[in-house]
Amino acid sequence: MAEQQQDVDTLRRRGRRRLVGAVALVLLAVIVLPMVFDPEPRQPGPAVSVRIPGEDDTPFKPKAVPERKQAAKPAPEKKEEAKKEEPKKEEAKKEEHKDVAKPAGEQFMVPVGAYANPEGVIAKLAAAKLPYFTEEIPTAKGKVTRVRAGPFASRGAAEKAAEKLKGLGLQPGTVTAKDG
């Protein structure tokens, strides 16, 4: 019986040694094999260049925004109607000038969605007279078309467009800035 106990202890020791050896081989493979199969070291990303203007440099000047065309003058027989609509037009012009006052580099857009067949959404945007642009994106399931409303000159105009999109039954994303 003592001999059987000794055999069991010997088998246990051998099993432990084999287990420790197997773990050591796996760790060695996990550490050494990637180094062997990756002969070229990974390059860091491009260096970021930061330029801080000195005190003597000229101040920043934004690009000039082109003026929008003035609305055509109303016909003479409609002067009375035009007088009633003048306050509305003046408010609209003030809104337009708020948009124009922003620098040309800062524009805003509203994500509408990504569609396999965007014709219906584009028709809704065109009917609502909202500016939009599309972009094809390859995915695992095929190409989809990303539709975005904009660009808008101000965040306020983009938020109004987002509300209009909600009124059309769409689910727009949040207003984002786009560098132009």
N, CA, C and O of each residue as an XYZ file, in Angstrom:
720
protein
N       0.817     -1.174      0.000
C       0.000      0.000      0.000
C       0.871      1.252      0.000
O       0.539      2.242     -0.652
N       1.972      1.209      0.723
C       2.899      2.338      0.740
C       3.453      2.571     -0.658
O       3.738      3.703     -1.049
N       3.599      1.479     -1.404
C       4.115      1.594     -2.761
C       3.105      2.304     -3.670
O       3.501      3.094     -4.527
N       1.826      2.038     -3.496
C       0.789      2.693     -4.309
C       0.718      4.194     -3.973
O       0.521      5.025     -4.860
N       0.883      4.531     -2.677
C       0.873      5.929     -2.270
C       2.059      6.659     -2.908
O       1.931      7.810     -3.325
N       3.214      5.986     -2.983
C       4.395      6.567     -3.570
C       4.187      6.792     -5.079
O       4.627      7.809     -5.615
N       3.530      5.862     -5.753
C       3.239      6.006     -7.179
C       2.295      7.199     -7.434
O       2.472      7.946     -8.397
N       1.299      7.360     -6.563
C       0.358      8.467     -6.700
C       1.083      9.796     -6.516
O       0.836     10.737     -7.269
N       1.983      9.892     -5.519
C       2.748     11.118     -5.294
C       3.661     11.418     -6.481
O       3.806     12.572     -6.885
N       4.272     10.379     -7.031
C       5.156     10.547     -8.187
C       4.356     11.052     -9.387
O       4.808     11.947    -10.101
N       3.179     10.487     -9.609
C       2.334     10.926    -10.719
C       1.885     12.374    -10.533
O       1.816     13.132    -11.500
N       1.583     12.754     -9.304
C       1.175     14.138     -9.027
C       2.323     15.103     -9.318
O       2.109     16.145     -9.937
N       3.535     14.769     -8.879
C       4.695     15.619     -9.144
C       4.937     15.763    -10.643
O       5.197     16.859    -11.139
N       4.850     14.655    -11.351
C       5.051     14.699    -12.794
C       3.965     15.573    -13.466
O       4.257     16.351    -14.374
N       2.735     15.428    -13.010
C       1.633     16.232    -13.558
C       1.846     17.719    -13.305
O       1.604     18.541    -14.189
N       2.303     18.072    -12.086
C       2.570     19.469    -11.773
C       3.686     20.019    -12.654
O       3.594     21.133    -13.169
N       4.752     19.214    -12.822
C       5.869     19.652    -13.663
C       5.402     19.874    -15.109
O       5.782     20.850    -15.755
N       4.599     18.978    -15.583
C       4.100     19.127    -16.959
C       3.225     20.381    -17.083
O       3.310     21.106    -18.075
N       2.385     20.630    -16.075
C       1.539     21.807    -16.081
C       2.375     23.084    -16.050
O       2.102     24.019    -16.803
N       3.390     23.135    -15.189
C       4.267     24.302    -15.102
C       5.012     24.479    -16.420
O       5.172     25.604    -16.894
N       5.461     23.401    -17.005
C       6.155     23.473    -18.291
C       5.245     23.989    -19.396
O       5.661     24.811    -20.212
N       4.009     23.512    -19.424
C       3.057     23.962    -20.440
C       2.757     25.452    -20.290
O       2.684     26.172    -21.286
N       2.582     25.923    -19.045
C       2.330     27.345    -18.801
C       3.530     28.168    -19.245
O       3.361     29.225    -19.854
N       4.738     27.702    -18.951
C       5.947     28.421    -19.352
C       6.041     28.503    -20.873
O       6.401     29.550    -21.410
N       5.725     27.419    -21.572
C       5.768     27.434    -23.038
C       4.732     28.388    -23.625
O       5.025     29.099    -24.586
N       3.542     28.413    -23.067
C       2.497     29.325    -23.557
C       2.926     30.776    -23.353
O       2.780     31.593    -24.262
N       3.457     31.110    -22.166
C       3.925     32.482    -21.916
C       5.056     32.855    -22.869
O       5.087     33.967    -23.395
N       5.970     31.939    -23.087
C       7.066     32.185    -24.014
C       6.534     32.445    -25.420
O       7.007     33.350    -26.107
N       5.545     31.648    -25.853
C       4.970     31.819    -27.186
C       4.242     33.157    -27.291
O       4.336     33.831    -28.317
N       3.523     33.547    -26.250
C       2.772     34.804    -26.274
C       3.715     36.005    -26.329
O       3.391     37.017    -26.950
N       4.867     35.904    -25.691
C       5.798     37.033    -25.648
C       6.742     37.045    -26.854
O       6.948     38.100    -27.454
N       7.309     35.915    -27.215
C       8.352     35.864    -28.230
C       7.793     35.858    -29.656
O       8.340     36.541    -30.522
N       6.726     35.112    -29.922
C       6.220     34.991    -31.291
C       5.805     36.330    -31.914
O       6.126     36.557    -33.080
N       5.118     37.222    -31.210
C       4.808     38.513    -31.846
C       6.067     39.298    -32.228
O       6.081     39.994    -33.243
N       7.107     39.188    -31.427
C       8.352     39.890    -31.770
C       9.002     39.282    -33.007
O       9.588     39.999    -33.818
N       8.901     37.972    -33.153
C       9.507     37.298    -34.293
C       8.734     37.626    -35.572
O       9.350     37.890    -36.605
N       7.414     37.615    -35.526
C       6.602     37.831    -36.726
C       6.365     39.301    -37.061
O       5.831     39.596    -38.130
N       6.741     40.225    -36.190
C       6.619     41.654    -36.460
C       8.024     42.228    -36.619
O       8.567     42.808    -35.679
N       8.624     42.067    -37.819
C      10.020     42.476    -37.990
C      10.217     43.994    -37.959
O      11.299     44.466    -37.611
N       9.191     44.758    -38.317
C       9.302     46.206    -38.375
C       8.651     46.813    -37.139
O       7.472     46.563    -36.889
N       9.377     47.596    -36.365
C       8.756     48.192    -35.173
C       7.686     49.201    -35.580
O       7.785     49.831    -36.633
N       6.697     49.345    -34.764
C       5.599     50.269    -35.059
C       6.089     51.698    -34.970
O       6.812     52.078    -34.049
N       5.676     52.478    -35.952
C       6.070     53.882    -36.008
C       5.039     54.723    -35.258
O       3.838     54.485    -35.387
N       5.491     55.694    -34.482
C       4.517     56.580    -33.825
C       3.835     57.449    -34.861
O       4.339     57.606    -35.973
N       2.692     58.016    -34.507
C       1.934     58.872    -35.416
C       2.735     60.118    -35.777
O       3.783     60.376    -35.185
N       2.253     60.879    -36.731
C       2.981     62.084    -37.151
C       3.071     63.091    -36.004
O       2.167     63.198    -35.175
N       4.158     63.807    -35.981
C       4.368     64.794    -34.927
C       3.374     65.942    -35.089
O       3.064     66.357    -36.206
N       2.889     66.440    -33.976
C       1.936     67.538    -33.977
C       2.715     68.846    -33.907
O       3.558     69.034    -33.031
N       2.426     69.730    -34.824
C       3.100     71.022    -34.858
C       2.187     72.078    -34.250
O       1.058     72.271    -34.701
N       2.684     72.753    -33.230
C       1.904     73.797    -32.571
C       2.659     75.111    -32.735
O       3.835     75.207    -32.385
N       1.981     76.114    -33.267
C       2.601     77.422    -33.462
C       1.875     78.423    -32.588
O       0.674     78.643    -32.738
N       2.612     79.023    -31.679
C       2.047     80.041    -30.803
C       2.537     81.383    -31.311
O       3.745     81.617    -31.352
N       1.618     82.285    -31.705
C       2.058     83.570    -32.251
C       2.720     84.429    -31.179
O       2.321     84.413    -30.015
N       3.724     85.165    -31.589
C       4.418     86.072    -30.681
C       3.634     87.349    -30.467
O       2.609     87.576    -31.109
N       4.116     88.173    -29.573
C       3.428     89.432    -29.279
C       3.500     90.402    -30.453
O       2.603     91.225    -30.636
N       4.572     90.309    -31.255
C       4.750     91.240    -32.370
C       4.007     90.810    -33.626
O       3.913     91.588    -34.575
N       3.477     89.592    -33.656
C       2.760     89.109    -34.841
C       1.450     89.861    -35.019
O       0.904     90.424    -34.070
N       0.956     89.859    -36.254
C      -0.313     90.521    -36.534
C      -1.448     89.710    -35.936
O      -1.343     88.486    -35.856
N      -2.533     90.356    -35.512
C      -3.657     89.615    -34.916
C      -4.393     88.797    -35.968
O      -4.280     89.045    -37.169
N      -5.146     87.821    -35.488
C      -5.917     86.942    -36.359
C      -7.028     87.724    -37.049
O      -7.742     88.495    -36.409
N      -7.170     87.520    -38.358
C      -8.238     88.158    -39.124
C      -9.002     87.072    -39.860
O      -8.422     86.381    -40.698
N     -10.303     86.899    -39.569
C     -11.080     85.870    -40.261
C     -11.309     86.252    -41.715
O     -11.228     87.420    -42.093
N     -11.599     85.230    -42.521
C     -11.892     85.459    -43.932
C     -13.189     86.249    -44.067
O     -14.111     86.084    -43.268
N     -13.253     87.101    -45.072
C     -14.461     87.895    -45.316
C     -15.548     87.006    -45.905
O     -15.283     86.175    -46.773
N     -16.757     87.188    -45.432
C     -17.895     86.414    -45.924
C     -18.562     87.195    -47.037
O     -18.834     88.383    -46.858
N     -18.842     86.573    -48.194
C     -19.508     87.309    -49.276
C     -20.918     87.712    -48.853
O     -21.615     86.964    -48.168
N     -21.323     88.911    -49.276
C     -22.656     89.413    -48.954
C     -23.713     88.622    -49.701
O     -23.500     88.193    -50.835
N     -24.845     88.435    -49.059
C     -25.957     87.749    -49.719
C     -26.694     88.714    -50.631
O     -26.703     89.920    -50.386
N     -27.313     88.188    -51.684
C     -28.037     89.023    -52.637
C     -29.290     89.595    -51.987
O     -29.962     88.923    -51.204
N     -29.591     90.838    -52.322
C     -30.792     91.482    -51.803
C     -32.018     90.942    -52.526
O     -31.942     90.586    -53.702
N     -33.142     90.883    -51.831
C     -34.390     90.404    -52.436
C     -34.870     91.427    -53.475
O     -34.642     92.628    -53.330
N     -35.527     90.938    -54.510
C     -36.036     91.817    -55.574
C     -37.114     92.733    -54.994
O     -37.853     92.344    -54.090
N     -37.193     93.955    -55.529
C     -38.187     94.913    -55.043
C     -39.571     94.485    -55.511
O     -39.710     93.977    -56.623
N     -40.612     94.683    -54.675
C     -41.962     94.276    -55.060
C     -42.505     95.153    -56.185
O     -42.067     96.287    -56.383
N     -43.462     94.602    -56.908
C     -44.099     95.323    -58.010
C     -44.877     96.513    -57.459
O     -45.328     96.452    -56.315
N     -45.061     97.624    -58.241
C     -45.733     98.834    -57.752
C     -47.155     98.580    -57.272
O     -47.576     99.211    -56.303
N     -47.922     97.682    -57.904
C     -49.305     97.479    -57.495
C     -49.426     96.719    -56.171
O     -50.512     96.638    -55.598
N     -48.337     96.176    -55.697
C     -48.381     95.415    -54.452
C     -47.707     96.170    -53.315
O     -47.213     95.545    -52.376
N     -47.676     97.489    -53.376
C     -46.997     98.285    -52.363
C     -47.643     98.127    -50.994
O     -46.941     98.065    -49.985
N     -48.968     98.062    -50.944
C     -49.642     97.932    -49.659
C     -49.302     96.607    -48.990
O     -49.044     96.552    -47.788
N     -49.304     95.544    -49.783
C     -48.941     94.235    -49.229
C     -47.480     94.218    -48.812
O     -47.110     93.596    -47.816
N     -46.663     94.905    -49.582
C     -45.235     94.953    -49.273
C     -44.995     95.689    -47.960
O     -44.116     95.309    -47.187
N     -45.784     96.758    -47.702
C     -45.625     97.507    -46.458
C     -45.973     96.638    -45.254
O     -45.366     96.763    -44.191
N     -46.957     95.756    -45.430
C     -47.338     94.852    -44.341
C     -46.242     93.811    -44.086
O     -46.009     93.402    -42.948
N     -45.583     93.395    -45.154
C     -44.573     92.350    -45.025
C     -43.190     92.901    -44.689
O     -42.287     92.129    -44.367
N     -43.005     94.226    -44.757
C     -41.693     94.806    -44.495
C     -41.154     94.458    -43.114
O     -39.983     94.093    -43.008
N     -41.955     94.554    -42.040
C     -41.398     94.178    -40.732
C     -40.921     92.721    -40.703
O     -39.907     92.408    -40.080
N     -41.654     91.842    -41.376
C     -41.252     90.442    -41.411
C     -39.933     90.288    -42.164
O     -39.048     89.548    -41.734
N     -39.808     90.996    -43.296
C     -38.585     90.918    -44.095
C     -37.403     91.477    -43.331
O     -36.300     90.933    -43.397
N     -37.632     92.578    -42.595
C     -36.536     93.168    -41.825
C     -36.054     92.195    -40.755
O     -34.852     92.076    -40.516
N     -36.988     91.500    -40.112
C     -36.593     90.492    -39.124
C     -35.817     89.365    -39.789
O     -34.828     88.874    -39.245
N     -36.272     88.959    -40.969
C     -35.574     87.898    -41.695
C     -34.170     88.346    -42.090
O     -33.224     87.563    -42.004
N     -34.027     89.606    -42.523
C     -32.703     90.119    -42.889
C     -31.791     90.151    -41.668
O     -30.607     89.831    -41.766
N     -32.347     90.539    -40.510
C     -31.541     90.544    -39.292
C     -31.051     89.134    -38.983
O     -29.899     88.946    -38.591
N     -31.924     88.142    -39.159
C     -31.542     86.747    -38.951
C     -30.424     86.348    -39.914
O     -29.461     85.689    -39.521
N     -30.563     86.755    -41.183
C     -29.536     86.435    -42.176
C     -28.220     87.083    -41.816
O     -27.169     86.455    -41.943
N     -28.255     88.331    -41.367
C     -27.016     89.019    -41.028
C     -26.358     88.401    -39.802
O     -25.134     88.441    -39.677
N     -27.137     87.838    -38.909
C     -26.543     87.115    -37.782
C     -25.738     85.935    -38.305
O     -24.638     85.665    -37.822
N     -26.283     85.234    -39.290
C     -25.584     84.096    -39.876
C     -24.326     84.548    -40.600
O     -23.295     83.880    -40.520
N     -24.395     85.688    -41.313
C     -23.279     86.166    -42.123
C     -22.154     86.673    -41.231
O     -20.992     86.640    -41.638
N     -22.467     87.138    -40.031
C     -21.463     87.732    -39.162
C     -20.423     86.722    -38.685
O     -19.338     87.123    -38.264
N     -20.717     85.450    -38.739
C     -19.781     84.419    -38.291
C     -18.628     84.297    -39.284
O     -18.806     84.590    -40.467
N     -17.434     83.866    -38.820
C     -16.334     83.662    -39.755
C     -16.637     82.523    -40.716
O     -17.365     81.588    -40.380
N     -16.068     82.610    -41.921
C     -16.363     81.633    -42.970
C     -15.859     80.243    -42.611
O     -16.402     79.252    -43.100
N     -14.835     80.145    -41.771
C     -14.261     78.851    -41.442
C     -15.157     78.021    -40.544
O     -15.023     76.797    -40.530
N     -16.068     78.632    -39.793
C     -16.894     77.889    -38.852
C     -18.278     77.673    -39.440
O     -19.030     78.622    -39.660
N     -18.602     76.418    -39.688
C     -19.903     76.062    -40.226
C     -20.478     74.940    -39.377
O     -19.744     74.226    -38.695
N     -21.793     74.792    -39.425
C     -22.457     73.786    -38.623
C     -23.298     72.881    -39.510
O     -23.796     73.300    -40.555
N     -23.451     71.621    -39.075
C     -24.263     70.670    -39.836
C     -25.047     69.800    -38.858
O     -24.726     69.711    -37.673
N     -26.087     69.161    -39.396
C     -26.945     68.293    -38.607
C     -26.960     66.918    -39.267
O     -27.419     66.797    -40.403
N     -26.466     65.865    -38.583
C     -26.545     64.527    -39.158
C     -28.002     64.067    -39.248
O     -28.747     64.128    -38.270
N     -28.391     63.610    -40.432
C     -29.758     63.139    -40.636
C     -29.810     61.623    -40.473
O     -30.722     61.103    -39.830
N     -28.840     60.907    -41.051
C     -28.797     59.458    -40.918
C     -27.978     58.832    -42.025
O     -27.483     59.522    -42.916
N     -27.837     57.503    -41.960
C     -27.142     56.735    -42.995
C     -28.144     55.740    -43.573
O     -28.766     54.977    -42.834
N     -28.297     55.752    -44.889
C     -29.342     54.974    -45.531
C     -28.781     54.163    -46.697
O     -27.862     54.600    -47.390
N     -29.350     52.979    -46.898
C     -29.004     52.179    -48.073
C     -29.663     52.796    -49.310
O     -29.102     52.765    -50.405
N     -30.860     53.357    -49.117
C     -31.585     54.002    -50.218
C     -32.073     55.364    -49.711
O     -33.150     55.441    -49.119
N     -31.301     56.441    -49.930
C     -31.632     57.736    -49.334
C     -32.577     58.616    -50.141
O     -32.803     59.763    -49.755
N     -33.140     58.128    -51.249
C     -33.942     58.993    -52.113
C     -35.117     59.639    -51.386
O     -35.389     60.821    -51.595
N     -35.822     58.886    -50.535
C     -36.978     59.430    -49.825
C     -36.587     60.558    -48.878
O     -37.278     61.572    -48.787
N     -35.483     60.373    -48.180
C     -35.020     61.399    -47.241
C     -34.565     62.637    -48.004
O     -34.856     63.765    -47.603
N     -33.851     62.421    -49.105
C     -33.379     63.549    -49.908
C     -34.554     64.321    -50.482
O     -34.504     65.549    -50.564
N     -35.617     63.620    -50.883
C     -36.807     64.292    -51.400
C     -37.458     65.151    -50.314
O     -37.914     66.261    -50.589
N     -37.501     64.635    -49.079
C     -38.062     65.416    -47.973
C     -37.242     66.673    -47.724
O     -37.799     67.750    -47.512
N     -35.910     66.535    -47.749
C     -35.044     67.689    -47.512
C     -35.194     68.724    -48.621
O     -35.222     69.925    -48.353
N     -35.291     68.261    -49.863
C     -35.449     69.185    -50.989
C     -36.798     69.889    -50.909
O     -36.891     71.085    -51.189
N     -37.843     69.157    -50.530
C     -39.171     69.761    -50.418
C     -39.207     70.803    -49.303
O     -39.904     71.812    -49.416
N     -38.461     70.563    -48.229
C     -38.415     71.506    -47.114
C     -37.410     72.633    -47.373
O     -37.256     73.528    -46.542
N     -36.726     72.593    -48.522
C     -35.740     73.594    -48.919
C     -34.614     73.717    -47.906
O     -34.160     74.817    -47.592
N     -34.162     72.558    -47.393
C     -33.022     72.523    -46.486
C     -31.777     72.114    -47.272
O     -31.832     71.162    -48.051
N     -30.670     72.805    -47.087
C     -29.449     72.385    -47.769
C     -28.969     71.059    -47.181
O     -29.125     70.808    -45.986
N     -28.385     70.216    -48.030
C     -27.908     68.914    -47.565
C     -26.741     68.477    -48.419
O     -26.514     69.000    -49.510
N     -25.997     67.500    -47.900
C     -24.970     66.857    -48.703
C     -24.897     65.400    -48.296
O     -25.280     65.035    -47.185
N     -24.399     64.559    -49.211
C     -24.342     63.121    -48.972
C     -22.905     62.642    -49.107
O     -22.052     63.311    -49.690
N     -22.665     61.451    -48.546
C     -21.333     60.862    -48.572
C     -21.494     59.345    -48.520
O     -22.144     58.821    -47.616
N     -20.905     58.634    -49.485
C     -21.005     57.177    -49.499
C     -19.971     56.592    -48.549
O     -18.817     57.020    -48.516
N     -20.417     55.594    -47.770
C     -19.541     54.962    -46.792
C     -19.615     53.454    -46.979
O     -20.708     52.890    -46.954
N     -18.474     52.786    -47.167
C     -18.501     51.322    -47.258
C     -18.645     50.713    -45.857
O     -17.975     51.143    -44.918
N     -19.516     49.721    -45.726
C     -19.692     49.007    -44.461
C     -19.593     47.514    -44.728
O     -19.449     47.091    -45.875
N     -19.670     46.720    -43.674
C     -19.607     45.270    -43.822
C     -20.807     44.743    -44.603
O     -20.702     43.721    -45.282
N     -21.941     45.427    -44.513
C     -23.158     44.982    -45.200
C     -23.339     45.636    -46.567
O     -24.371     45.441    -47.210
N     -22.361     46.401    -47.016
C     -22.465     47.089    -48.305
C     -22.351     48.588    -48.105
O     -22.119     49.059    -46.992
N     -22.515     49.335    -49.188
C     -22.392     50.788    -49.119
C     -23.674     51.411    -48.576
O     -24.781     50.991    -48.910
N     -23.493     52.428    -47.724
C     -24.615     53.231    -47.249
C     -24.297     54.685    -47.560
O     -23.138     55.048    -47.759
N     -25.323     55.503    -47.601
C     -25.148     56.917    -47.892
C     -25.462     57.715    -46.640
O     -26.571     57.656    -46.109
N     -24.468     58.463    -46.178
C     -24.656     59.327    -45.011
C     -25.244     60.640    -45.511
O     -24.711     61.249    -46.438
N     -26.341     61.077    -44.900
C     -27.012     62.315    -45.290
C     -26.874     63.302    -44.137
O     -27.159     62.976    -42.985
N     -26.428     64.522    -44.468
C     -26.286     65.576    -43.460
C     -26.932     66.846    -43.982
O     -26.821     67.166    -45.166
N     -27.602     67.567    -43.103
C     -28.194     68.853    -43.456
C     -27.156     69.935    -43.182
O     -26.494     69.926    -42.143
N     -27.020     70.868    -44.125
C     -26.078     71.952    -43.922
C     -25.219     72.152    -45.142
O     -25.514     71.583    -46.193
N     -24.207     72.909    -45.049
C     -23.685     73.594    -43.872
C     -24.461     74.869    -43.573
O     -25.012     75.517    -44.464
N     -24.484     75.208    -42.276
C     -25.152     76.412    -41.806
C     -24.097     77.345    -41.222
O     -23.098     76.885    -40.669
N     -24.313     78.640    -41.341
C     -23.335     79.620    -40.887
C     -23.357     79.813    -39.376
O     -22.376     80.296    -38.810
N     -24.456     79.447    -38.703
C     -24.514     79.626    -37.254
C     -25.148     78.395    -36.603
O     -25.876     77.626    -37.231
N     -24.841     78.252    -35.335
C     -25.415     77.137    -34.580
C     -26.924     77.294    -34.459
O     -27.654     76.303    -34.482
N     -27.396     78.525    -34.330
C     -28.836     78.773    -34.226
C     -29.583     78.313    -35.468
O     -30.649     77.706    -35.372
N     -29.017     78.605    -36.637
C     -29.655     78.179    -37.887
C     -29.668     76.660    -37.990
O     -30.639     76.075    -38.469
N     -28.581     76.017    -37.537
C     -28.513     74.558    -37.588
C     -29.526     73.943    -36.618
O     -30.133     72.918    -36.929
N     -29.711     74.553    -35.459
C     -30.694     74.021    -34.497
C     -32.125     74.197    -35.023
O     -32.979     73.340    -34.796
N     -32.386     75.308    -35.726
C     -33.708     75.487    -36.344
C     -33.947     74.417    -37.395
O     -35.050     73.885    -37.517
N     -32.899     74.107    -38.155
C     -33.013     73.056    -39.176
C     -33.260     71.699    -38.520
O     -34.019     70.885    -39.046
N     -32.620     71.450    -37.368
C     -32.839     70.179    -36.658
C     -34.292     70.067    -36.212
O     -34.881     68.989    -36.291
N     -34.874     71.169    -35.744
C     -36.291     71.158    -35.355
C     -37.178     70.894    -36.571
O     -38.167     70.166    -36.486
N     -36.813     71.495    -37.699
C     -37.574     71.290    -38.929
C     -37.487     69.827    -39.373
O     -38.462     69.262    -39.867
N     -36.306     69.219    -39.191
C     -36.125     67.803    -39.539
C     -37.006     66.922    -38.656
O     -37.590     65.947    -39.130
N     -37.099     67.267    -37.378
C     -37.970     66.500    -36.475
C     -39.428     66.620    -36.926
O     -40.195     65.659    -36.848
N     -39.797     67.811    -37.396
C     -41.153     68.023    -37.903
C     -41.435     67.210    -39.159
O     -42.589     66.898    -39.451
N     -40.379     66.864    -39.907
C     -40.542     66.042    -41.111
C     -40.611     64.546    -40.780
O     -40.767     63.717    -41.676
N     -40.494     64.209    -39.498
C     -40.559     62.803    -39.097
C     -39.197     62.118    -39.093
O     -39.129     60.892    -38.994
N     -38.117     62.879    -39.197
C     -36.771     62.313    -39.162
C     -36.215     62.413    -37.748
O     -36.764     63.123    -36.906
N     -35.142     61.710    -37.496
C     -34.512     61.745    -36.176
C     -33.083     62.262    -36.333
O     -32.142     61.473    -36.409
N     -32.917     63.594    -36.383
C     -31.577     64.150    -36.603
C     -30.693     63.975    -35.375
O     -31.174     63.830    -34.252
N     -29.382     63.993    -35.624
C     -28.413     63.935    -34.541
C     -28.194     65.333    -33.973
O     -28.943     66.264    -34.269
N     -27.158     65.461    -33.156
C     -26.858     66.747    -32.549
C     -26.100     67.613    -33.542
O     -25.408     67.113    -34.429
N     -26.244     68.921    -33.375
C     -25.569     69.889    -34.244
C     -24.074     69.799    -33.988
O     -23.628     69.818    -32.841
N     -23.292     69.698    -35.080
C     -21.838     69.624    -34.937
C     -21.198     70.704    -35.796
O     -21.765     71.139    -36.798
N     -20.000     71.130    -35.384
C     -19.253     72.134    -36.141
C     -18.459     71.436    -37.228
O     -17.975     70.318    -37.052
N     -18.338     72.112    -38.346
C     -17.583     71.584    -39.484
C     -16.633     72.667    -39.917
O     -17.067     73.776    -40.229
N     -15.336     72.378    -39.946
C     -14.362     73.372    -40.409
C     -14.395     73.415    -41.912
O     -14.278     72.382    -42.571
N     -14.549     74.580    -42.450
C     -14.655     74.714    -43.888
C     -13.421     75.288    -44.415
O     -13.300     75.488    -45.624
